[in-house]
Amino acid sequence: MYLNVLKCNKLKCTIMEVDKYFNNKLYELISIDNYHNSNPYNFFIYDNCCICNVIKTNQIWEPHMHAIFEKYINKNSVVIEGGCHIGTHTIKIAELCKYVHAFEPLPESNKLLNKNILINKVDNVSTYLLGLSNKVGETTFGWCQADAPGCAGLNNNPMGIPIYSKNMDNANKVKLTTIDELELDQLDFIKLDVEGYESLVIQGALKTIAKFKPIITMEIWENHFGSINFDYAKKKFANLINIGYKMEHISGPDFLFIPQ
């Protein structure tokens, strides 16, 4: 069902070993100062990507999310991250928790995610070349923003396909699974940024959520034009509200769901 990330010895993992493992070109390697516990961390990045362009300036991508991770994740936490991009959040989460299940269905981003896990010598992450949804199945990538490989969306998207993006090759198939299908024995935190698929992912996780009541963060847009609406988000995820969750706005399109 899933692909486990290659484990590397914390003393012997090198850039050359990472590149040899993936048989891929070396991307630009950027160091971010004060990424975690005042220490620098390294990231392989895309040449052209709005997220990576922030990293190039030696800044943390979405520092408000780092604050949320630090508040709600601890060394005993098990975390699911859906939509990891190159791992700018994954590495932070992994350094805070016991274990991370990291889902990134875009093959090139998944490769960079794995490279960044290795180069930072993180050994408590399993990566999955899968998309999360409400049922096990298969779909294809439908679109991608030209300057943001992280903003690549799947077909059958509840938000539809944005008119400003470029179409992707529908031959690029993506296997889908659900959080319930994982049959985890612990789950403390879920972070979702899956370009409109969030509602489907939650539908496929309700049994697990009802069992463990994890903290949940999600990116919730009202539409592909950047509209953010608290009432819309609350109505969209009434299934969480109905089982005892309280919703709070974090920043921009990021929302927090806390069990009461």
CORNORHU-V101109 format. One record per pair of residues at least 12 apart in sequence whose C-alpha atoms are under 7 Angstrom apart, sorted by the first residue. I is the first residue (numbers start at 1). J is the second residue. D is the distance in whole Angstrom. If there is no record, write none. Layout:
# CORNORHU-V101109
i & j & d
I & J & D
I & J & D
This chain:
# CORNORHU-V101109
i & j & d
2 & 128 & 5
2 & 129 & 7
3 & 127 & 6
3 & 128 & 5
3 & 129 & 6
4 & 126 & 5
4 & 127 & 5
4 & 128 & 7
5 & 114 & 6
5 & 125 & 7
5 & 126 & 5
5 & 127 & 5
7 & 123 & 6
8 & 118 & 6
8 & 121 & 7
10 & 121 & 5
13 & 118 & 7
13 & 119 & 7
13 & 121 & 7
14 & 119 & 7
15 & 119 & 6
18 & 115 & 6
18 & 118 & 7
27 & 44 & 6
27 & 45 & 6
27 & 46 & 7
28 & 44 & 6
28 & 45 & 6
29 & 42 & 7
29 & 43 & 6
29 & 44 & 5
29 & 45 & 6
30 & 42 & 6
30 & 43 & 5
30 & 44 & 6
30 & 56 & 6
31 & 43 & 6
31 & 58 & 7
32 & 55 & 7
32 & 58 & 5
32 & 59 & 6
33 & 58 & 7
35 & 60 & 7
36 & 92 & 7
41 & 120 & 6
42 & 119 & 7
42 & 120 & 6
43 & 116 & 5
44 & 112 & 6
44 & 116 & 6
48 & 147 & 6
49 & 147 & 5
49 & 148 & 5
49 & 149 & 6
50 & 147 & 6
50 & 148 & 5
61 & 88 & 7
69 & 93 & 7
73 & 96 & 6
73 & 97 & 6
74 & 96 & 6
74 & 97 & 5
75 & 96 & 6
75 & 97 & 4
75 & 98 & 5
76 & 97 & 6
76 & 98 & 5
77 & 97 & 5
77 & 98 & 5
77 & 99 & 7
77 & 188 & 6
78 & 97 & 6
78 & 98 & 6
78 & 99 & 5
78 & 100 & 6
78 & 186 & 6
78 & 187 & 5
78 & 188 & 5
78 & 189 & 7
79 & 99 & 6
79 & 100 & 5
79 & 101 & 6
79 & 187 & 6
79 & 188 & 6
79 & 189 & 5
79 & 190 & 6
80 & 100 & 6
80 & 101 & 5
80 & 102 & 6
80 & 189 & 6
80 & 190 & 5
80 & 191 & 6
81 & 101 & 6
81 & 102 & 5
81 & 103 & 6
81 & 190 & 6
81 & 191 & 5
81 & 192 & 6
82 & 102 & 6
82 & 103 & 5
82 & 104 & 7
82 & 132 & 7
82 & 191 & 6
82 & 192 & 5
82 & 193 & 6
82 & 194 & 6
83 & 103 & 6
83 & 104 & 5
83 & 192 & 6
83 & 193 & 5
83 & 194 & 5
84 & 102 & 7
84 & 103 & 6
84 & 104 & 5
85 & 104 & 6
85 & 109 & 5
85 & 110 & 7
85 & 113 & 7
85 & 150 & 5
86 & 109 & 5
86 & 110 & 7
86 & 112 & 5
86 & 113 & 4
87 & 113 & 5
87 & 116 & 7
91 & 117 & 7
94 & 124 & 6
94 & 125 & 7
98 & 124 & 7
99 & 124 & 5
99 & 125 & 6
100 & 124 & 6
100 & 125 & 5
100 & 126 & 6
101 & 125 & 6
101 & 126 & 5
101 & 127 & 6
102 & 125 & 7
102 & 126 & 6
102 & 127 & 5
102 & 128 & 6
103 & 127 & 6
103 & 128 & 5
103 & 129 & 6
103 & 130 & 6
103 & 131 & 7
104 & 128 & 6
104 & 129 & 6
104 & 130 & 6
104 & 131 & 7
105 & 129 & 5
105 & 130 & 5
105 & 131 & 5
105 & 174 & 7
107 & 129 & 7
110 & 129 & 7
130 & 174 & 6
130 & 175 & 5
130 & 176 & 6
130 & 177 & 7
131 & 174 & 7
131 & 175 & 6
131 & 176 & 5
131 & 177 & 6
132 & 176 & 6
132 & 177 & 5
132 & 178 & 5
132 & 201 & 6
133 & 176 & 6
133 & 177 & 6
133 & 178 & 5
133 & 197 & 7
133 & 200 & 5
133 & 201 & 4
133 & 204 & 6
134 & 178 & 6
134 & 200 & 5
134 & 201 & 5
134 & 203 & 5
134 & 204 & 4
135 & 177 & 6
135 & 178 & 6
135 & 204 & 6
136 & 176 & 5
136 & 177 & 4
136 & 178 & 6
137 & 175 & 6
137 & 176 & 5
137 & 177 & 7
138 & 173 & 7
138 & 174 & 6
138 & 175 & 4
138 & 176 & 5
139 & 155 & 6
139 & 173 & 6
139 & 174 & 5
139 & 175 & 7
140 & 154 & 6
140 & 155 & 6
140 & 170 & 6
140 & 171 & 7
140 & 172 & 6
140 & 173 & 4
140 & 174 & 5
141 & 153 & 6
141 & 154 & 4
141 & 155 & 6
141 & 168 & 6
141 & 170 & 6
141 & 172 & 6
141 & 173 & 7
142 & 154 & 5
142 & 155 & 5
142 & 167 & 6
142 & 168 & 5
142 & 170 & 7
143 & 161 & 7
143 & 165 & 6
143 & 166 & 6
143 & 167 & 4
143 & 168 & 5
144 & 165 & 6
144 & 166 & 6
144 & 167 & 7
144 & 168 & 7
145 & 165 & 5
145 & 166 & 6
146 & 165 & 7
146 & 166 & 7
151 & 195 & 7
153 & 195 & 6
157 & 196 & 6
157 & 197 & 6
158 & 196 & 6
158 & 197 & 7
159 & 196 & 6
159 & 223 & 6
162 & 224 & 6
178 & 201 & 7
178 & 204 & 5
178 & 205 & 6
179 & 204 & 6
179 & 205 & 5
180 & 204 & 6
180 & 205 & 5
180 & 207 & 6
180 & 208 & 6
186 & 212 & 7
187 & 212 & 6
187 & 214 & 6
188 & 212 & 7
188 & 214 & 4
188 & 215 & 6
189 & 214 & 5
189 & 215 & 5
189 & 216 & 6
190 & 214 & 7
190 & 215 & 6
190 & 216 & 5
190 & 217 & 6
191 & 216 & 6
191 & 217 & 5
191 & 218 & 6
192 & 217 & 6
192 & 218 & 5
192 & 219 & 6
193 & 218 & 6
193 & 219 & 5
213 & 259 & 6
215 & 257 & 6
215 & 258 & 5
215 & 259 & 7
216 & 256 & 6
216 & 257 & 5
216 & 258 & 7
217 & 254 & 7
217 & 255 & 6
217 & 256 & 5
217 & 257 & 6
218 & 254 & 6
218 & 255 & 5
218 & 256 & 7
219 & 253 & 5
219 & 254 & 4
219 & 255 & 6
220 & 233 & 6
220 & 253 & 5
220 & 254 & 6
220 & 255 & 7
221 & 253 & 6
228 & 253 & 6
244 & 259 & 6
244 & 260 & 6
245 & 257 & 6
245 & 258 & 5
245 & 259 & 4
245 & 260 & 6
246 & 258 & 5
246 & 259 & 6
246 & 260 & 7
